[in-house]
Amino acid sequence: MHPDPPVAPPPARPEWHTHLVRADTAAGWDGRRWTSAALSPVFAADAPPDEVVPSWNLEPGAGADVEIRARSVVAGWHPWQDMAHWGAPGDRRSSPAHAPSDAPDDLLPVVDTDILRAAPRDRWDAVQLRVTLHEPSPASARPLRLAAVSFTAPRASAGRGPAVAAVPHALAVPPLSQRAYPARDDLGGGGPAWCSPTSLTMVASAWGMALPAAAAADAPHGADPRVPGVARAVYDSSYDGTGNWAFNTAAAGEWGLDAVVTRLASLNEASTLTQSGIPLIASVSFRDGELPGADYATAGHLLVIRGFDARGDVLVADPANPGGAAGLRTYPRDPFDTAWSHSRRTVYLVTPRGRALPPAAGEAAW
């Protein structure tokens, strides 16, 4: 008999340093303009970040323009770049992808909807945010409640990483289906593209928040009218979609939640948060057959992580479902992590205002 050939280990996934830095929104005001201090990740000296995702939470009714600039370790501060025009629903748009014209051509940062990316030859050690209110606001009632940036930088892969040390747990997240809503010519395409607002509705609903509801004509019989209402709130007219990460967390901030976009280092960090009672909205992508249990493939999709089973497999509320309890699914740990890693393990971290988060170790993603 011939011995069985050795089984090749699964390929290592890309890994990243990740650090969420929250800004002081009380300091830095000049009239109706707020400018953050220089915000730097703890790993910048050893691994300069190459991507940043900003977040902001404003009080309801407050409009603002959001800008960002990065400090290059090669060339110093780059020019300010537009990130978002945040007005009333229907008047919310990201900046078209562009780079500032007065920086050296090979160092131009690029704004890509909700991400600022470094040029291949450039790396940063800090960024700043700037928020200019559309209307004056008295100093005693400044409406910017939260501002943060999530830094990432490539790191050497350590292989597949440790298994999730999960205590079995499942959070009560009411399942909703984006497939309950038809395709349409506005709001980014309707139900087939509404994974993000459907996921955000599930999480905000789990926290008991009152959400904007659409007119009855926007929701088929039996469908939750809040999903089209949330879709209107997060719609990015420049991107022509409802999946702008920062817009989803900004809208949640208007509803009385603390909401940021961040990137986690591993499923272990996701388990730490869900064990503390916090569901996560995760960005995944995968091809046909790559995520067992999913009846679709996607170039980009949002779903809710609601816990883990005894094997460390991932319990989700997936909006791409036929309806009802079919949305509560279990996806195997390793394929899920691979699908999630394509977004650098991006999540919306959405909690009631002031809720304590669990201790964060190391580079602190929350």
Secondary structure per residue as TSV (DSSP state, phi and psi in degrees):
chain	resnum	aa	ss	phi	psi
A	1	M	-	360.0	143.3
A	2	H	-	-90.8	138.0
A	3	P	-	-66.2	150.1
A	4	D	-	-62.9	139.4
A	5	P	-	-64.3	150.1
A	6	P	-	-63.0	144.5
A	7	V	-	-85.5	122.8
A	8	A	-	-68.6	137.8
A	9	P	-	-66.1	150.9
A	10	P	-	-63.0	148.7
A	11	P	-	-63.2	145.9
A	12	A	-	-69.5	142.5
A	13	R	-	-83.3	154.7
A	14	P	-	-60.8	148.0
A	15	E	E	-129.3	156.1
A	16	W	E	-138.9	144.8
A	17	H	E	-68.1	145.0
A	18	T	E	-148.3	139.6
A	19	H	E	-154.5	125.7
A	20	L	E	-95.1	126.0
A	21	V	E	-116.5	121.6
A	22	R	E	-93.3	137.6
A	23	A	-	-92.1	157.5
A	24	D	-	-83.8	109.9
A	25	T	S	-89.4	-1.4
A	26	A	S	-85.3	-35.4
A	27	A	S	-96.2	155.7
A	28	G	-	101.0	13.1
A	29	W	E	-89.7	140.4
A	30	D	E	-138.6	96.8
A	31	G	T	65.6	-125.6
A	32	R	T	-95.5	12.9
A	33	R	E	-112.7	132.0
A	34	W	E	-113.8	134.9
A	35	T	E	-127.0	128.1
A	36	S	-	-73.6	162.4
A	37	A	-	-67.2	171.2
A	38	A	-	-65.7	125.6
A	39	L	B	-107.4	123.1
A	40	S	-	-128.3	142.8
A	41	P	-	-81.5	156.8
A	42	V	T	-66.5	-21.2
A	43	F	T	-97.4	5.5
A	44	A	T	-58.9	-36.8
A	45	A	T	-65.9	-35.1
A	46	D	T	-94.5	-28.5
A	47	A	S	-145.7	83.1
A	48	P	-	-56.3	134.2
A	49	P	-	-66.6	150.1
A	50	D	-	-120.1	-3.0
A	51	E	E	-143.5	145.7
A	52	V	E	-137.6	135.8
A	53	V	E	-117.7	119.1
A	54	P	E	-88.2	158.9
A	55	S	E	-138.8	149.6
A	56	W	E	-148.9	147.2
A	57	N	E	-127.3	121.4
A	58	L	E	-112.9	155.9
A	59	E	-	-67.0	154.7
A	60	P	T	-55.1	137.3
A	61	G	T	87.7	-10.3
A	62	A	-	-87.4	131.2
A	63	G	-	-111.2	153.4
A	64	A	E	-161.6	158.7
A	65	D	E	-103.5	134.3
A	66	V	E	-113.0	129.9
A	67	E	E	-126.6	162.5
A	68	I	E	-145.8	148.7
A	69	R	E	-144.0	150.6
A	70	A	E	-114.0	148.7
A	71	R	E	-101.9	113.7
A	72	S	E	-78.9	138.9
A	73	V	T	-72.4	-11.6
A	74	V	T	-99.0	-43.9
A	75	A	T	-122.4	4.4
A	76	G	E	79.2	-159.4
A	77	W	E	-67.1	128.6
A	78	H	-	-77.3	165.5
A	79	P	-	-65.9	158.6
A	80	W	-	-63.1	143.8
A	81	Q	E	-127.9	139.3
A	82	D	E	-65.5	134.6
A	83	M	E	-112.2	-40.0
A	84	A	E	-162.5	146.7
A	85	H	E	-107.5	114.0
A	86	W	E	-112.3	97.2
A	87	G	-	-109.3	-150.6
A	88	A	S	-72.9	161.1
A	89	P	T	-50.9	134.1
A	90	G	T	95.6	-14.8
A	91	D	S	-127.4	50.6
A	92	R	E	-128.9	123.7
A	93	R	E	-151.0	141.8
A	94	S	E	-83.1	170.9
A	95	S	-	-83.0	134.7
A	96	P	-	-56.0	145.2
A	97	A	S	-54.9	125.0
A	98	H	B	-163.6	167.8
A	99	A	-	-124.5	151.7
A	100	P	-	-65.1	139.8
A	101	S	T	-79.8	-15.1
A	102	D	T	-105.3	25.4
A	103	A	S	-110.0	155.5
A	104	P	-	-55.0	138.3
A	105	D	G	-54.0	-37.5
A	106	D	G	-88.4	7.5
A	107	L	G	-121.9	10.6
A	108	L	-	-68.4	120.9
A	109	P	-	-70.0	155.0
A	110	V	E	-124.7	128.4
A	111	V	E	-85.6	120.8
A	112	D	E	-121.2	83.9
A	113	T	T	60.4	-79.0
A	114	D	T	-119.2	7.7
A	115	I	E	-128.2	139.1
A	116	L	E	-102.7	122.1
A	117	R	E	-112.7	140.1
A	118	A	-	-77.4	149.8
A	119	A	-	-64.4	154.1
A	120	P	T	-54.3	-33.2
A	121	R	T	-90.3	-4.8
A	122	D	-	-109.8	150.5
A	123	R	-	-142.0	156.9
A	124	W	E	-116.6	160.4
A	125	D	E	-120.7	-3.0
A	126	A	E	-166.8	160.9
A	127	V	E	-136.9	164.7
A	128	Q	E	-129.0	148.7
A	129	L	E	-109.0	149.4
A	130	R	E	-137.0	129.7
A	131	V	E	-124.3	120.1
A	132	T	E	-112.4	114.7
A	133	L	E	-67.8	144.2
A	134	H	S	-72.9	-28.2
A	135	E	S	-125.8	146.3
A	136	P	-	-59.2	149.8
A	137	S	-	-136.9	133.0
A	138	P	-	-60.7	146.5
A	139	A	G	-56.4	-28.1
A	140	S	G	-77.9	-9.5
A	141	A	G	-137.9	45.1
A	142	R	-	-67.7	130.1
A	143	P	-	-87.9	-2.1
A	144	L	E	-83.0	110.7
A	145	R	E	-94.6	-29.3
A	146	L	E	-152.5	138.6
A	147	A	E	-147.0	138.7
A	148	A	E	-156.1	161.8
A	149	V	E	-133.8	140.1
A	150	S	E	-106.9	116.2
A	151	F	E	-95.5	144.5
A	152	T	E	-138.1	151.9
A	153	A	E	-147.3	143.2
A	154	P	E	-59.4	145.2
A	155	R	E	-133.8	158.8
A	156	A	-	-61.9	134.9
A	157	S	-	-74.3	138.8
A	158	A	-	-103.4	22.5
A	159	G	T	89.2	-154.1
A	160	R	T	-76.9	-14.2
A	161	G	-	81.6	167.4
A	162	P	-	-69.7	151.4
A	163	A	-	-65.5	153.0
A	164	V	-	-67.1	122.3
A	165	A	-	-86.7	73.5
A	166	A	-	-99.9	131.8
A	167	V	-	-80.9	126.3
A	168	P	-	-53.6	129.7
A	169	H	E	-161.3	148.6
A	170	A	E	-142.3	122.3
A	171	L	-	-81.9	151.7
A	172	A	-	-81.3	94.5
A	173	V	-	-116.2	118.0
A	174	P	-	-67.7	119.6
A	175	P	-	-71.6	138.2
A	176	L	-	-130.4	156.6
A	177	S	-	-118.6	124.6
A	178	Q	G	-68.7	-21.0
A	179	R	G	-71.9	-6.7
A	180	A	G	-74.8	-9.8
A	181	Y	S	-115.8	134.7
A	182	P	-	-74.7	163.2
A	183	A	B	-64.9	151.3
A	184	R	-	-149.9	166.4
A	185	D	S	-84.6	-13.8
A	186	D	S	-116.1	-177.1
A	187	L	G	50.7	40.9
A	188	G	G	75.4	9.3
A	189	G	G	112.0	-4.0
A	190	G	B	78.6	-159.8
A	191	G	G	-45.3	-45.1
A	192	P	G	-58.0	-20.9
A	193	A	G	-114.5	9.6
A	194	W	-	-96.5	35.5
A	195	C	H	-64.5	-39.0
A	196	S	H	-69.7	-52.7
A	197	P	H	-63.7	-30.6
A	198	T	H	-67.8	-43.1
A	199	S	H	-64.2	-42.2
A	200	L	H	-64.6	-38.1
A	201	T	H	-61.5	-42.1
A	202	M	H	-60.5	-45.9
A	203	V	H	-71.8	-45.7
A	204	A	H	-62.5	-35.8
A	205	S	H	-65.6	-39.1
A	206	A	H	-61.6	-30.2
A	207	W	T	-85.9	-0.3
A	208	G	T	78.1	24.6
A	209	M	-	-85.5	146.5
A	210	A	-	-79.2	130.1
A	211	L	-	-120.6	155.2
A	212	P	-	-66.6	133.9
A	213	A	-	-107.5	146.2
A	214	A	-	-85.5	168.2
A	215	A	-	-64.4	155.5
A	216	A	G	-56.6	-32.5
A	217	A	G	-66.2	-20.1
A	218	D	G	-83.5	-14.1
A	219	A	S	-124.0	119.4
A	220	P	-	-57.2	160.8
A	221	H	T	-55.1	128.3
A	222	G	T	88.1	-11.0
A	223	A	S	-87.5	149.7
A	224	D	-	-71.2	119.0
A	225	P	T	-70.8	-10.4
A	226	R	H	-73.2	-28.1
A	227	V	H	-62.7	-49.1
A	228	P	H	-62.5	-32.7
A	229	G	H	-65.3	-42.1
A	230	V	H	-67.4	-38.1
A	231	A	H	-58.3	-41.1
A	232	R	H	-64.1	-37.9
A	233	A	H	-68.0	-32.5
A	234	V	H	-101.8	-1.1
A	235	Y	-	-64.1	130.3
A	236	D	B	-106.2	109.4
A	237	S	T	-72.5	-24.2
A	238	S	T	-74.8	-46.9
A	239	Y	T	-73.6	-21.8
A	240	D	T	56.0	54.0
A	241	G	B	-164.7	172.7
A	242	T	S	-112.0	13.2
A	243	G	-	-105.1	13.4
A	244	N	-	-63.6	115.9
A	245	W	H	-58.0	-49.1
A	246	A	H	-65.5	-33.8
A	247	F	H	-68.0	-35.1
A	248	N	H	-65.6	-42.8
A	249	T	H	-73.5	-32.2
A	250	A	H	-64.5	-40.4
A	251	A	H	-64.7	-42.8
A	252	A	H	-60.1	-35.2
A	253	G	H	-63.1	-32.3
A	254	E	H	-68.6	-23.8
A	255	W	T	-89.9	9.1
A	256	G	T	95.2	14.5
A	257	L	E	-105.1	156.4
A	258	D	E	-94.0	122.5
A	259	A	E	-142.2	127.5
A	260	V	E	-136.6	156.2
A	261	V	E	-93.5	128.6
A	262	T	E	-141.9	172.4
A	263	R	E	-127.5	127.5
A	264	L	-	-94.3	158.7
A	265	A	S	-82.7	-23.2
A	266	S	-	-170.1	169.9
A	267	L	H	-65.1	-25.7
A	268	N	H	-61.1	-39.9
A	269	E	H	-67.1	-38.9
A	270	A	H	-60.1	-41.8
A	271	S	H	-64.0	-39.2
A	272	T	H	-57.6	-42.5
A	273	L	H	-72.2	-45.0
A	274	T	H	-68.8	-33.5
A	275	Q	H	-64.2	-25.4
A	276	S	T	-85.6	4.4
A	277	G	T	96.4	14.9
A	278	I	-	-112.0	109.5
A	279	P	-	-72.2	153.5
A	280	L	E	-124.4	140.8
A	281	I	E	-99.5	116.2
A	282	A	E	-112.2	144.8
A	283	S	E	-100.0	121.5
A	284	V	E	-130.4	160.8
A	285	S	E	-152.3	147.5
A	286	F	E	-167.9	158.8
A	287	R	-	-95.2	172.0
A	288	D	T	-51.8	129.7
A	289	G	T	82.8	-6.2
A	290	E	S	-81.4	-19.9
A	291	L	S	-123.1	93.8
A	292	P	T	-55.9	133.3
A	293	G	T	100.3	-15.1
A	294	A	-	-93.0	131.3
A	295	D	S	-97.8	33.1
A	296	Y	-	-158.7	167.1
A	297	A	-	-122.3	159.1
A	298	T	E	-156.1	141.7
A	299	A	E	-84.5	-9.7
A	300	G	E	179.3	125.8
A	301	H	E	-150.6	147.1
A	302	L	E	-114.0	137.8
A	303	L	E	-148.2	171.5
A	304	V	E	-105.2	125.0
A	305	I	E	-85.3	119.3
A	306	R	E	-113.4	-0.6
A	307	G	E	156.7	-166.0
A	308	F	E	-142.5	149.7
A	309	D	-	-94.2	-175.1
A	310	A	T	-65.6	-21.7
A	311	R	T	-86.3	-6.4
A	312	G	S	85.3	7.6
A	313	D	-	-74.2	160.0
A	314	V	E	-99.2	123.6
A	315	L	E	-91.2	126.1
A	316	V	E	-129.2	161.7
A	317	A	E	-113.6	104.6
A	318	D	-	-100.7	118.6
A	319	P	S	-67.6	-17.3
A	320	A	S	-85.6	74.7
A	321	N	S	-143.9	162.4
A	322	P	S	-72.0	-15.0
A	323	G	S	130.3	154.5
A	324	G	G	66.8	-145.6
A	325	A	G	-65.4	-12.2
A	326	A	G	-61.6	-17.5
A	327	G	G	-78.7	-13.3
A	328	L	E	-92.2	104.7
A	329	R	E	-125.9	164.8
A	330	T	E	-121.6	123.1
A	331	Y	E	-111.4	136.5
A	332	P	-	-62.2	141.5
A	333	R	H	-53.1	-57.0
A	334	D	H	-65.6	-48.0
A	335	P	H	-61.6	-35.8
A	336	F	H	-64.7	-44.7
A	337	D	H	-62.8	-37.8
A	338	T	H	-61.9	-45.0
A	339	A	H	-62.7	-38.7
A	340	W	H	-72.3	-34.4
A	341	S	H	-64.5	-21.1
A	342	H	T	-63.3	-22.9
A	343	S	T	-100.3	14.4
A	344	R	T	60.9	32.8
A	345	R	S	59.3	50.5
A	346	T	E	-74.9	138.3
A	347	V	E	-138.7	155.4
A	348	Y	E	-92.1	123.7
A	349	L	E	-102.0	106.3
A	350	V	E	-124.8	118.4
A	351	T	E	-138.4	159.8
A	352	P	E	-58.7	148.2
A	353	R	T	-56.8	127.1
A	354	G	T	84.0	-1.9
A	355	R	-	-65.4	134.8
A	356	A	-	-70.4	140.0
A	357	L	-	-98.6	155.7
A	358	P	-	-65.5	157.9
A	359	P	-	-56.4	140.6
A	360	A	-	-111.1	128.2
A	361	A	-	-95.4	163.4
A	362	G	T	61.2	-122.6
A	363	E	T	-81.2	-4.4
A	364	A	-	58.3	91.0
A	365	A	-	-88.3	3.8
A	366	W	-	-147.4	360.0
